[in-house]
Amino acid sequence: MPDRQYMRETYEALHRHPELSEAELWTAEYVARELDLLGFEVRTNVGGTGVVGILQFPRPGRVLALRCDMDALPVQEETGVAYASLNSGVMHACGHDSHMAMVLGTCSYAARNKERLAGTLLAIFQPAEENVVGAKAMLEQGIFSALKPDRIVGIHNWPTLPAGSVGLQEGPITAYADRFKVVFSGEGGHGAFPHRTTDPIAMATAGIQHAFALVQRGADTRFPQTLSFGVIRGGTIFNVIPRQVVVEGTVRTIRTEDQERMIKQLHQAFKAGAHLYGGEYSLEYQKGVPAVINDALSAEELARFFAASMPEVPVVSQGLASLIGEDMAYFLQEVPGVLLLIGSGQEGCVNELHHARFLVPERTLETGHRALTSIVEGYLS
């Protein structure tokens, strides 16, 4: 594979220089330089630090977009590899470095085969996926106003799939990722005289338990969904009952009807908890990034491409839906396509995204490259 060494070197260079969401300056410069060297028309500062490469082929045809993400996480790396992060406290712990390497490797392939391809290849390097604002910012800036793709394919390494495989599933593949904050209010006082107070800690405790019970009993188990609490904040000293307690959490669903049911049940649970102890509550619910919904026709097309060009590669097509959030969803609301999963799991290694010892194996780069070049050939040959 001519691009194998190129991808490895690219992956290691990007891994050494991770940058947080909306601050991907070195990364954007590196990507723009590589695209320019490959002969792409390059647009920078798209939706912040985003980079877009455009390669026109000699004959007219379809427009295919490949999307990857660029940002890293505030994680102190513990891998011990020679190419470990040079930026203290920042690491490519989600494998976005591998996504960029796979797309750049595919851009290299397309540039070498330019004379026999048709249409246009659009390479999208998106900033700020981890805080899910980058895709929307690129769209709001008009990324597709002059050149709208016929298909878009995003990629993400997936450690729950073994390296050497791919995951391709139509329909929901990630979740609606929402957040909420509830404030329980009462009348504080001395810890020795709780009967003179309306205790917001008791309200919060009851509200949380009610919420878990309501959500669990009302969930349709055929569809993934979850409720998690991440913050409980209240009080200043051990012997004073506070006036307020703040609780924050997240709701993940893959259907809008489950999302709406969750909102209703949170109100029921928190109201019951507050009123049980004579207090009040207020709930702020923020709908976040929508679910990634893979287009059925696009998934069918990719399955045909893979069967023809890499029949020995296992293609997993069921049970892939996850409750993570992914702003690829915004692109898929504008253009039909899929989020393609590239297996990155290895026996005896850390197979967990966002972990300080997580690394993407070289076999994942090779499988992703084969899948993406198969897609380029399928749509643009």
C-alpha positions as CSV (number, residue, x, y, z in Angstrom):
1,M,0.0,0.0,0.0
2,P,1.8,3.2,-1.1
3,D,0.0,5.3,1.5
4,R,0.8,3.0,4.4
5,Q,4.0,4.8,5.5
6,Y,2.5,8.2,4.8
7,M,-0.5,7.5,7.1
8,R,1.8,6.2,9.8
9,E,4.0,9.2,9.8
10,T,1.0,11.5,9.6
11,Y,-0.7,9.8,12.5
12,E,2.4,10.0,14.7
13,A,3.0,13.7,13.8
14,L,-0.6,14.6,14.7
15,H,-0.5,12.5,17.8
16,R,2.5,14.5,19.1
17,H,0.7,17.8,18.6
18,P,-2.9,17.4,20.1
19,E,-4.9,20.6,20.4
20,L,-8.2,21.2,22.2
21,S,-11.5,22.1,20.6
22,E,-11.6,25.5,18.8
23,A,-7.8,25.8,19.2
24,E,-6.6,23.4,16.5
25,L,-4.1,25.9,15.0
26,W,-1.0,23.7,14.5
27,T,-3.2,20.9,13.3
28,A,-5.1,23.0,10.8
29,E,-1.8,24.4,9.4
30,Y,-0.4,20.8,9.1
31,V,-3.5,19.6,7.3
32,A,-3.7,22.6,4.9
33,R,-0.1,22.1,4.0
34,E,-0.5,18.4,3.2
35,L,-3.6,19.1,1.1
36,D,-1.8,21.8,-0.8
37,L,1.1,19.5,-1.5
38,L,-1.4,16.9,-2.9
39,G,-2.8,19.4,-5.3
40,F,-6.0,20.2,-3.6
41,E,-7.6,23.6,-3.5
42,V,-7.5,24.5,0.2
43,R,-9.9,26.6,2.2
44,T,-8.9,27.5,5.8
45,N,-10.6,29.0,8.8
46,V,-13.9,27.4,7.9
47,G,-16.2,27.4,11.0
48,G,-13.2,28.4,13.2
49,T,-10.1,26.4,12.5
50,G,-11.7,24.0,10.0
51,V,-10.0,23.1,6.7
52,V,-11.6,22.0,3.5
53,G,-9.7,20.5,0.5
54,I,-11.3,20.3,-3.0
55,L,-9.9,18.1,-5.8
56,Q,-11.6,18.4,-9.2
57,F,-11.2,15.4,-11.5
58,P,-10.9,15.7,-15.3
59,R,-14.4,14.4,-16.0
60,P,-17.7,15.6,-14.5
61,G,-19.4,13.4,-12.0
62,R,-20.7,13.3,-8.4
63,V,-19.4,15.2,-5.4
64,L,-18.2,13.0,-2.6
65,A,-17.3,14.5,0.8
66,L,-15.1,12.7,3.4
67,R,-15.3,14.2,6.9
68,C,-13.0,13.7,9.8
69,D,-12.5,15.6,13.1
70,M,-9.3,17.4,14.4
71,D,-9.6,18.1,18.1
72,A,-8.1,16.3,21.1
73,L,-9.0,16.0,24.8
74,P,-7.8,17.5,28.1
75,V,-6.2,14.2,29.1
76,Q,-2.6,13.6,30.3
77,E,-1.2,10.8,28.1
78,E,0.1,7.6,29.8
79,T,0.9,5.5,26.8
80,G,4.7,5.8,27.0
81,V,5.1,5.6,23.2
82,A,7.9,7.4,21.4
83,Y,5.4,9.7,19.6
84,A,3.5,10.6,22.8
85,S,1.9,14.1,23.2
86,L,4.3,17.0,23.5
87,N,1.5,19.2,24.9
88,S,1.1,18.6,28.6
89,G,-2.4,17.7,29.7
90,V,-3.7,17.3,26.1
91,M,-4.0,14.0,24.2
92,H,-5.6,12.5,21.1
93,A,-7.4,10.1,23.4
94,C,-10.4,9.7,21.0
95,G,-8.3,8.8,17.9
96,H,-9.1,11.9,15.8
97,D,-5.4,11.8,14.8
98,S,-6.1,8.5,13.1
99,H,-9.2,9.9,11.3
100,M,-7.1,12.7,9.8
101,A,-4.4,10.3,8.8
102,M,-6.9,8.0,7.0
103,V,-8.6,10.8,5.1
104,L,-5.2,12.3,4.1
105,G,-4.1,8.9,3.0
106,T,-7.2,8.7,0.9
107,C,-6.6,12.2,-0.5
108,S,-3.1,11.0,-1.5
109,Y,-4.7,8.0,-3.3
110,A,-7.2,10.2,-5.1
111,A,-4.5,12.6,-6.2
112,R,-2.3,9.8,-7.7
113,N,-5.3,8.4,-9.6
114,K,-6.8,11.8,-10.6
115,E,-6.8,11.1,-14.3
116,R,-9.1,8.2,-14.2
117,L,-11.6,9.6,-11.6
118,A,-14.6,11.8,-12.3
119,G,-16.4,14.5,-10.3
120,T,-15.1,16.1,-7.1
121,L,-13.6,15.0,-3.8
122,L,-14.3,17.2,-0.8
123,A,-12.1,16.6,2.2
124,I,-13.6,18.1,5.4
125,F,-11.4,18.5,8.5
126,Q,-13.8,19.6,11.2
127,P,-12.8,21.4,14.4
128,A,-14.5,21.2,17.8
129,E,-16.2,17.8,17.6
130,E,-15.6,17.1,21.3
131,N,-17.7,20.1,22.4
132,V,-20.0,19.4,19.4
133,V,-20.0,22.9,17.9
134,G,-17.6,22.5,14.9
135,A,-20.0,21.0,12.3
136,K,-22.7,23.5,12.9
137,A,-20.2,26.3,12.7
138,M,-18.9,25.1,9.3
139,L,-22.5,24.8,8.0
140,E,-23.4,28.2,9.3
141,Q,-20.4,29.6,7.4
142,G,-21.7,28.1,4.2
143,I,-19.4,25.1,3.7
144,F,-21.8,23.7,1.1
145,S,-23.1,26.9,-0.4
146,A,-20.9,26.8,-3.5
147,L,-20.4,23.0,-3.7
148,K,-22.9,20.7,-2.1
149,P,-22.0,17.0,-1.9
150,D,-24.1,14.2,-3.3
151,R,-22.9,11.9,-0.5
152,I,-20.9,12.5,2.7
153,V,-19.0,9.8,4.7
154,G,-17.6,10.4,8.2
155,I,-15.3,8.0,10.0
156,H,-14.7,7.2,13.6
157,N,-12.4,4.5,15.0
158,W,-14.4,2.1,17.2
159,P,-12.6,0.0,19.9
160,T,-15.6,-2.2,20.5
161,L,-15.0,-3.6,17.0
162,P,-11.8,-5.6,16.4
163,A,-9.1,-4.0,14.3
164,G,-9.5,-5.2,10.7
165,S,-13.3,-4.8,10.7
166,V,-15.7,-2.0,9.9
167,G,-19.1,-1.1,11.2
168,L,-21.8,0.0,8.8
169,Q,-25.4,0.3,9.9
170,E,-28.4,2.2,8.6
171,G,-30.6,4.3,10.9
172,P,-29.6,5.7,14.3
173,I,-26.0,5.1,15.3
174,T,-25.4,7.7,18.0
175,A,-27.7,9.4,20.4
176,Y,-29.5,12.7,21.1
177,A,-27.1,14.0,23.7
178,D,-28.9,16.4,26.1
179,R,-28.1,18.0,29.4
180,F,-30.1,19.4,32.3
181,K,-29.8,21.3,35.5
182,V,-32.4,21.1,38.3
183,V,-32.3,23.4,41.3
184,F,-34.1,22.3,44.5
185,S,-35.0,25.2,46.8
186,G,-36.1,25.1,50.5
187,E,-35.4,26.9,53.8
188,G,-32.0,26.1,55.3
189,G,-31.1,26.1,59.0
190,H,-29.1,24.4,61.7
191,G,-28.4,20.7,61.2
192,A,-29.6,20.0,64.7
193,F,-33.1,21.2,63.9
194,P,-34.1,19.8,60.5
195,H,-37.8,20.0,61.5
196,R,-37.5,23.8,61.2
197,T,-36.2,23.6,57.6
198,T,-37.3,22.4,54.2
199,D,-34.3,20.4,53.3
200,P,-33.1,20.6,49.6
201,I,-30.6,17.8,50.1
202,A,-33.5,15.5,51.0
203,M,-35.4,16.8,48.0
204,A,-32.5,16.1,45.6
205,T,-32.0,12.6,47.0
206,A,-35.6,11.8,46.5
207,G,-35.8,13.4,43.1
208,I,-32.8,11.5,41.8
209,Q,-34.2,8.2,43.1
210,H,-37.6,8.9,41.6
211,A,-36.0,9.8,38.3
212,F,-34.0,6.6,38.1
213,A,-37.1,4.5,38.9
214,L,-39.4,6.4,36.4
215,V,-37.0,6.3,33.5
216,Q,-36.1,2.6,34.1
217,R,-39.7,1.5,34.3
218,G,-40.9,3.6,31.4
219,A,-38.1,2.7,28.9
220,D,-38.7,0.6,25.8
221,T,-35.8,-1.8,26.1
222,R,-35.6,-2.2,22.3
223,F,-34.2,1.3,22.0
224,P,-31.0,2.4,23.9
225,Q,-31.4,5.2,26.3
226,T,-29.9,6.3,29.6
227,L,-30.0,8.9,32.3
228,S,-26.9,9.9,34.3
229,F,-26.2,12.4,37.0
230,G,-22.8,14.1,37.0
231,V,-23.0,17.0,39.5
232,I,-24.6,17.4,42.9
233,R,-23.7,20.8,44.5
234,G,-25.0,22.3,47.7
235,G,-24.0,23.3,51.2
236,T,-20.9,24.9,52.6
237,I,-20.4,23.2,56.0
238,F,-21.3,19.9,57.6
239,N,-23.8,21.2,60.2
240,V,-25.8,23.7,58.1
241,I,-28.7,22.6,55.9
242,P,-28.5,24.7,52.7
243,R,-31.2,26.6,51.0
244,Q,-30.5,25.2,47.5
245,V,-29.0,22.1,45.9
246,V,-28.1,22.0,42.2
247,V,-28.1,18.7,40.3
248,E,-26.8,18.3,36.7
249,G,-26.9,15.4,34.4
250,T,-27.3,14.1,30.9
251,V,-30.0,12.2,28.9
252,R,-29.2,10.0,25.9
253,T,-31.8,8.7,23.5
254,I,-32.0,7.6,19.9
255,R,-35.6,8.5,19.3
256,T,-37.3,11.9,19.7
257,E,-40.3,10.2,21.4
258,D,-38.0,8.8,24.1
259,Q,-36.4,12.2,24.5
260,E,-39.7,13.9,25.1
261,R,-40.8,11.1,27.5
262,M,-37.5,11.6,29.5
263,I,-38.2,15.4,29.8
264,K,-41.7,14.7,31.1
265,Q,-40.5,12.1,33.6
266,L,-37.7,14.3,34.9
267,H,-40.3,17.0,35.7
268,Q,-42.5,14.4,37.5
269,A,-39.6,13.0,39.5
270,F,-38.1,16.3,40.6
271,K,-41.5,17.8,41.4
272,A,-42.4,14.7,43.6
273,G,-39.0,14.9,45.4
274,A,-39.3,18.6,46.0
275,H,-43.0,18.5,47.2
276,L,-42.3,15.5,49.4
277,Y,-40.2,17.7,51.6
278,G,-42.1,20.9,51.2
279,G,-39.8,22.6,48.7
280,E,-39.7,23.7,45.1
281,Y,-37.7,22.8,42.0
282,S,-36.8,24.4,38.7
283,L,-35.6,22.4,35.7
284,E,-33.5,23.7,32.8
285,Y,-33.4,21.2,30.0
286,Q,-31.0,21.8,27.0
287,K,-31.4,19.7,23.9
288,G,-28.0,19.0,22.5
289,V,-26.5,17.5,19.4
290,P,-29.1,15.3,17.5
291,A,-28.6,11.6,16.8
292,V,-26.5,10.5,13.8
293,I,-29.0,8.9,11.4
294,N,-27.3,6.9,8.7
295,D,-29.0,7.1,5.3
296,A,-30.3,3.6,4.3
297,L,-29.4,4.0,0.6
298,S,-25.9,5.3,1.3
299,A,-25.3,2.3,3.7
300,E,-26.5,-0.1,1.0
301,E,-24.2,1.5,-1.6
302,L,-21.1,1.3,0.7
303,A,-21.9,-2.4,1.6
304,R,-21.8,-3.1,-2.2
305,F,-18.5,-1.3,-2.6
306,F,-16.9,-3.2,0.3
307,A,-18.2,-6.6,-0.9
308,A,-16.6,-6.0,-4.3
309,S,-13.3,-4.5,-3.2
310,M,-12.5,-6.0,0.2
311,P,-14.7,-9.1,0.7
312,E,-12.4,-10.6,3.3
313,V,-12.9,-7.6,5.7
314,P,-15.7,-8.3,8.2
315,V,-18.6,-5.7,8.0
316,V,-20.7,-5.5,11.1
317,S,-24.2,-4.2,10.4
318,Q,-26.1,-4.7,13.6
319,G,-25.9,-3.7,17.2
320,L,-23.7,-0.6,16.6
321,A,-26.0,2.1,18.1
322,S,-24.2,3.9,20.9
323,L,-25.3,6.6,23.3
324,I,-22.4,9.0,22.6
325,G,-23.0,12.3,21.0
326,E,-21.5,13.1,17.5
327,D,-22.0,16.3,15.5
328,M,-21.6,14.5,12.3
329,A,-25.4,14.5,12.7
330,Y,-25.6,18.1,11.5
331,F,-23.9,17.2,8.2
332,L,-26.2,14.2,7.7
333,Q,-29.2,16.5,8.1
334,E,-28.0,18.4,5.0
335,V,-26.5,15.6,2.8
336,P,-27.3,11.9,2.7
337,G,-24.5,9.7,3.9
338,V,-23.2,7.6,6.9
339,L,-20.9,7.7,9.8
340,L,-18.6,4.7,9.2
341,L,-17.0,2.9,12.1
342,I,-13.5,1.5,11.7
343,G,-12.6,-1.3,14.2
344,S,-9.7,-0.4,16.5
345,G,-10.0,-2.9,19.3
346,Q,-6.9,-5.0,20.2
347,E,-6.5,-7.9,22.6
348,G,-4.5,-7.0,25.6
349,C,-4.7,-3.2,25.1
350,V,-6.9,-0.4,26.4
351,N,-10.0,-0.4,24.2
352,E,-11.7,2.6,25.6
353,L,-12.1,6.0,24.0
354,H,-11.1,9.0,26.1
355,H,-8.6,6.9,28.1
356,A,-5.1,8.1,28.9
357,R,-3.6,4.9,27.5
358,F,-5.7,4.5,24.3
359,L,-3.9,4.2,21.0
360,V,-5.2,3.4,17.5
361,P,-3.4,0.4,15.9
362,E,-1.8,0.6,12.5
363,R,-4.2,-2.0,11.2
364,T,-7.0,0.4,11.8
365,L,-5.3,3.0,9.5
366,E,-5.0,0.4,6.8
367,T,-8.6,-0.9,7.1
368,G,-9.9,2.7,7.1
369,H,-7.8,3.5,4.0
370,R,-9.1,0.5,2.2
371,A,-12.7,1.4,3.0
372,L,-12.4,5.0,2.1
373,T,-10.6,4.3,-1.2
374,S,-13.3,1.8,-2.0
375,I,-15.8,4.5,-1.5
376,V,-13.9,6.9,-3.7
377,E,-13.7,4.3,-6.4
378,G,-17.4,3.4,-6.0
379,Y,-18.7,7.0,-6.3
380,L,-16.1,8.7,-8.5
381,S,-14.5,6.1,-10.8
